[in-house]
Amino acid sequence: MNDTQLLRYSRHILLDEIGVEGQQRLLDSRVLLIGAGGLGSAAALYLGSAGVGQLTVVDHDRVEATNLQRQIAHTVARLGQFKAQSIAQAIAEINPDVKVLAVTRRADDELLNELVAQSDVVLDCTDNFATRHAINRATVRHSKPLVSGAALRFDGQVSVFDTRQPQAPCYACVFPEETAPEEAQCATMGVFAPLVGIIGSMQAAEALKLLCSAGQALTGRLLMLDGLAMAWNEISMRRQSGCAVCGAAPADARPA
């Protein structure tokens, strides 16, 4: 770490739980973030400002005017630009030391299999169950911790799925693919602007803690926020032996 970095990250270094060694782990880390919308905007900006070494952002959508109500990494000047590229530009203006790789492809099984294998922590900031389950399969396959967030209307949730721990569930243990509810999109249901910032920031916090080995992660716990009442609820989760992804006899989801 050079003198400029020591100054930039001094408030982290002052924390006993992080210190110089923890900050160096961040600088050496590789983080994969899928979804550059509301959750991804907040998460990416904090990951970038905190000094993760490499951040790969995956999103095939472009910035639209309706995004600007809540997706704080994007601006009017970047309307029409790929969201992943917009986030890369936003982080560069905060912390040019971070290497941001913008991937403007759909997050399918083949791409996820490649990118998850190269990452230390994965953040799911997407808004549909099909992609969430694809991300989960890849993180289980490669034994990578997954920080999952979701937000709709005034309700949000966040958790960590880390199957490196024997009793920890994967996303499919809690939300089985065959019982997925009908998709609800913010385009039709609405979303409270600060809600995605709250959940996205918590995703960044959990990712940074995992990378630094600081504190206790949300593994095995699901936090749910009622934004109207500003009340949190927590439920405990355990691995399901019959889970098709991480159970005793998981299906092999490797691409052919």
N, C-alpha and C positions, 0 to 999 in steps of 0.2 A: 504494500500500500504506500503510495507516495504522499507528500505533504498536502497536496490539494485534496486527496481523498480522505486523509485524516481529518481535515477541517470540515469537509462536506458531511462526513458521517459521524461527526463528533458526538452528536446526541445519542446515536446508537451505541457508540463505543463506551459512553459513560454508563450504560446499563450493564450491570454485572451479568445478567443473563445472556448478553450478546457479546460485548467487549470487542477487542481487536480480532480475536479468533473467529467469533461469530460473523462479524462483518466481512471478514475474508472469505468465509464460506458462502456468503451472499454473492460476493464479487466473482466467485468461481462457479456459481450455480447456473443451471439451465432450466428455464421454466417454460412450460407450454400452456398457452391460454387459448381456449377455443370459444369464440363468440366475442365480437368487438362492439357490442351494443351497450346497454345501460350498466349491467353488471361488469362487463369487460372493461368499460371505460374507467370506472372507479378503481377496479383491481389493478389494471395495467399502470395507471398513473402512480399508484402507491408502490407497486413493485419496481417501477422505473426509478422513482425518487429514492427508494431505499437502496438501490444499487445492485439489483440482480445482474449477473454478468451477461446472460443472454436470455432474451425474451422472444419466443416465437408466438406470433399472433395469427390465428387462423379465422378468416371470415370471408365469404364470397360476396357479401352484400355491399352496396354503396350507400353513402351518407345521403339521407333525405331530410327535408325540412321538418317532418314530424318527429325525427329522432332527437332534435336539439332541445326538446323539453326536458330530457333526462340523461342523454348520452353525452356527458360533460367533456369527453376528450375531443369531440368534433366541433367544428365551427361553421359559420355561414360561408366563409371563404373556401371550405373544403366540401361543399355540397357537390354530389356526383362522384366524388373520389371514393375508392375502395376504403371501407372502414378500417381494415387492417393497416393500410398505408397511412390513413389519417392518424391512427393511434401512434404509429411509428414516428410521425412528424411531431406529435404532441410531446412524446417522451424525449425526443431529441432536443426540444426547446427547454426541457427541465434538466435533463441529465444526459449530455451527449456521450458519456462514457459507456452507456448501456448499448449493447449490440441488439437491435430489434430486427427480427426477420419477419416480414409481412408475407403471409401465404394467402393468396386470394382465390383459393380453391375450396370447394365443398368438403367438409370433413367426413369423408367416407372411410370404410374399413381399411382400405389400402394405405391411404395417407396417414391415418391415425396409427396404424401398426408401425409405420416408419418413424413418425415424430415422437410418439410416446416412448419408444425404445431409447431415444436420445436425450430424454428429459429426466430431471430429478423430481419434479413435482408437476402435476397437471391440474389446471383449473377449468372446470366446466362452467362456462358463463353463457350457455346456449338457452334456447327457449322452446325446444321440442323434445319429446321423449325418444324418438328414433335416434337422434344424435347422442342424447345422453346415454342410451344403452350401448351405442357403438363405442363411445368414449370409455364406458365402464368395462366393456369386454377387453379393450386394449390395455387399460391400466391393470386389470387382473392378470392378463397374459404376461405382462412385463414386470409385474410386482412393483408398480409405482403408486405412490399415494395420490388420491384424487380429492380435490377440494371442490365440493359441489354447492351451487347456489341457485336459487330460483326466486322470482318475484312477480306478482300479478295483483292488480288492484291495490289493496292496502296490506296484502299478506306476503311475507317472505320466509324463506327457510335457508339454512346453511348447515353443512356437515362435512366431515372428512371420512372418506372410505379408504382404508389402508389394510389390505389383506395380507400384508407382511406380518400382521399380528394375528395369532391363531384364531381368536374368537371374534375378530372384527368382521362386520358384514361388508359386502359390496353393495353397490347401488341397487342391483337387481334383487338382493335379499329383502330390501325394504319396499321397493317399487317394482315388482315382477313385470316383465315385459308383456306377458299375456293378459295382465289385468290393468294395463295402462288406461287411464280415463281418457275421455274424448279431449282432444287438444283444445286449449283455450288460448287465444293470442291477445296481446295487449292492444292490437289494432282494433279489436272488437270489444274487449273487456275493459281496457284502460289500465293505467298503472300510475301510482303516486310517485312523482319525480324523485323525492329524496329516498324512497324505499330502495331503489336499485343502488343508490350510493351507499346506504347503510350495509346492505348485504354484500355488495362488491368489495367494500372496504374490509369487511370481516373475512371474506375469502382471501384477500391479500394478507391480512394478519395471520391467518392460519397457515398459509403457504410460507410466509417468512419464519414463523415459529418452527415449522417442520425443517426448513433449511438450516436454521440455527440450532436446532435441538433445544429450543427454549420452551419452558412451561409445559402445559398439558394440552395436547391437540383435541379436537372435537371428535376424534375417532370413537365410534360406537355411540355417539350422541347426536341427536337431531334437534337443532334450535329452531323454533318457529316464532315469528314476530307478527303480532296483530298491530299493524301500524295505526289504526284508528284509536285503539286503547293504549298504544305504546306499551304493550305487555308481551313478555317473552314466556314461552313454554318450552320445556325440554323433555324429550323422551329418550330412553335407552334402547339400543338396538344390538342384536346379536346375529352372528352368522347363522344362516339357515342351511342345514345339512343337505336339503333337497334342492338348493339353488342350482339352476342350470348353468350358472357362470362360475361360481366359486365353491360349490358344494362338494360333497364327498366324491361324486363322479361327474364333474362338469363337462359339458359339451365342448368339443374342440372348435373354437370359433376362428381359427387361423385362416386367413385368406388362402385360396387354392394357389 
